[in-house]
């Protein structure tokens, strides 16, 4: 059935701060240098920093996804001068933690099938947001979503739907990384990429960009690509990195119109304008 | 929020196929729990809520790549209670791009990967290819949403929510927002979780699985029984659906986080309380307007007392409550929708389900947990679903 005409969705929102931790980009400052072309992209592994906001027990138990997600969440909070305990959160990951899964599956191959409680905890898709809430002492609504290649676009829309209906400001965190074999072969996600953004319904002090978002049919549009070959490879290889064209616009502080994968037959069209 | 009508719905769990079997089981107080008899989980001493005949219900033809226990459960479910036909009609009416699809699952088709590891399928190239194709369409968290989307030819927003045991309760909240924000005109809400090694052995590792059928709220309760289930509902704006179909409404939801611990609930149930109060506020009803509370009630020693204390603080000692996990087991990511549909059956049949398997109420519980199914005219039901990571969601369903 053809899509109904005139059904495009329109949402407006502001971005108050962003962050990236990925291969070759350990934080937002470094990412800005790479995205503005003032620094060459070198594909080094990101650092997985111990999450200082967690109590000792949780810090000891935290795994790669948790570290990546909390790292970008914290940096976005700092960059946007938001209060972490006040923000509803949308966390998203296509795959979750491949290393934890691999360990769990191997344990389930041994006749006694002894699963460690910590592996079970960390295998749950919403483990990173669970740790984040413990660290941030935030009791607001939180969610954890997964949508394969459209994970970033869907998480962005999940966030804007919450802005439209029930909250002024929200934290969006999206992360994915390469799993060990054979999981990587089965679900080929490349490298490590995590990003977080603080979005709000209204402009506030410190807002960095205004976004007018509409949906557009994908039969007459293509998702935006990155000009830099290395960055384009990251964008294609990792569902969380589908955010790169948006982050590129923010890093360069330019007026830009970009397209991001959303549903089977639509893209998100983001008209991004810096707040001057 | 503006209330949304549930215009078509169905559920499949250990107590039976479709809503009439569910109703009969509730009235007859017949449990679906039985001693574990799964080939892939030998050596465990527990009861499970298993759905019969999944093994003989493959997904075939052009959707074959989605074939796995979890998606089979989803497919079996949508073939019941005229649900499939309702969705076809909704697509005719709204367009395939204007229906949002939100599915809750905690483990999706993870059993496929567990079995692949166990069978060491990776011994030669062709088997690697087989393994790979299966996983992308089965184990992947998005799998049930992608499967249902392709099954019906839907092209609107499609989303998997995976917040453990609150997943499909939260799917209602997301779907309601999609409609309110104008992303869609209607929504399909679903939940599906199937028995697998990860949850059977994982929950066992936490020492919270009972060796007997679970006994929610009982003074001697000693853990949960796991179950598998699927449930689906179509949400439409009031006045949009065919007349006569608008009886049951989602009138509010409340979501909160414990900010306390990955698996233990907040000791005072502060997060649970916030979620319930949020749902009441959104529904714009008072605590005394709630006629029945379907508890999360997992039958773990910690959950039931804490949940009951939060209930007592808001509702006092009188509002009838029960956990229905004695019928279905804890169906994890499907629990939110399955228990919401138990609420729907209760509203439509004028019953309040008892807390099956509770023999003697825990003396620490002050809430009015009822031990047997009773007839009662009821209008508002509150449904609680709380998950790992301190993720809480309460829903209010209303019959008009």
Interface residues (C-beta under 8 A of the other chain):
Chain A: X1 X2 X3 X4 X7 X9 X11 X58 X61 X94 X95 X96 X101 X104 X105 X106 X108 X109 X112 X113 X114 X115 X116 X117 X119 X120 X121 X123 X124 X125 X126 X127 X129 X130 X131 X133 X134 X136 X137 X138 X139 X140 X141 X142 X143 X144 X145 X146 X147 X148 X150 X151 X154 X157 X158 X160 X161 X162 X164 X165 X166 X182 X183 X185 X186 X187 X262 X263 X264 X265 X266
Chain B: X1 X43 X91 X94 X95 X96 X97 X98 X106 X113 X114 X117 X118 X122 X128 X131 X132 X134 X135 X136 X139 X140 X141 X142 X145 X146 X149 X153 X154 X155 X156 X157 X158 X159 X160 X161 X162 X163 X164 X170 X173 X174 X177 X178 X180 X181 X182 X183 X197 X198 X201 X202 X203 X204 X205 X206 X255 X256 X257 X258 X259 X260 X261 X262 X263 X270 X271 X274 X387 X388 X389 X390 X391
